[in-house]
Amino acid sequence: MRAKLLALGMSLLAMALVGAACGGDDDGGDETATTGTGSTTTTAAANSPTARASASPITVGEAVARLKAFEPAAELVNGQALGKKDSKVVLGVFEDFQCPVCLSFTLLNENVIMEEYVKTGKIRFEFLHMPILGAESANAAIGGVCAAQQNKFWPYHKKLFVVQAEAGQLSDEKLNIGRFSPENLKKDVGEAGLDATAFEACLKSDAAAAEATAQLRQARDLGVRGTPTFVLNGKVLSPTPPDAAAWRKVLDEALAK
């Protein structure tokens, strides 16, 4: 099974854009942006996920606690989306579960969007897979598709980002070291409330890999080159809002149109 899943994961990676990396072109850069081929580009350390977390009014520990505590209302959950289907504003995000910039967004800004805009029925939020950082990114994406099939994507999303945060991914990025191996993904699903037998069967399926591939293809077709990249009502959002105040401004303006 492991060999088959790894093969499926690598087929996903082969579709990624050349030069795609964690940290988009407009986010100010991250300290170590690692490409799917393993190369790295060093940019301003002041804009790294660690620096952003350090500049936040809350600690990483507090942010993790908020993430753990978040429970979306059942009526808002629809696979990888949260929010009303008829929302006039839809915010999508292409992410990789190994990406530290995605982790930084999830810990420091996503909570504001969820509490103030999604739970209140103002916008719809959609997660889209863009696994570009290695085989374990592909494993996690396929697992995400499987979790969504059980309508448990958001507990799964929470669990995987908590694993990364508690492992220190913000300050010491490590890729493909076993955190998201098939074996560890299966161990985590119980905490996320998934049916383990159904999850394991799905994890081995070509259909789940095909769905993750379709989302990666969607990123390619939009010209997305880094994670996280945000899509507001079908258009790539650039530049990425750097903090909660900037997110409020962007979303309030979209709602006012």
Helices and strands as residue ranges (DSSP letters): H 2-13, E 21-22, E 32-34, E 40-42, G 45-47, H 49-55, H 60-69, G 74-76, E 77-78, E 81-82, E 89-95, H 100-108, H 110-113, I 114-118, E 123-129, H 135-149, H 153-166, H 182-188, H 196-203, H 206-222, E 226-227, E 229-232, E 235-236, H 244-256
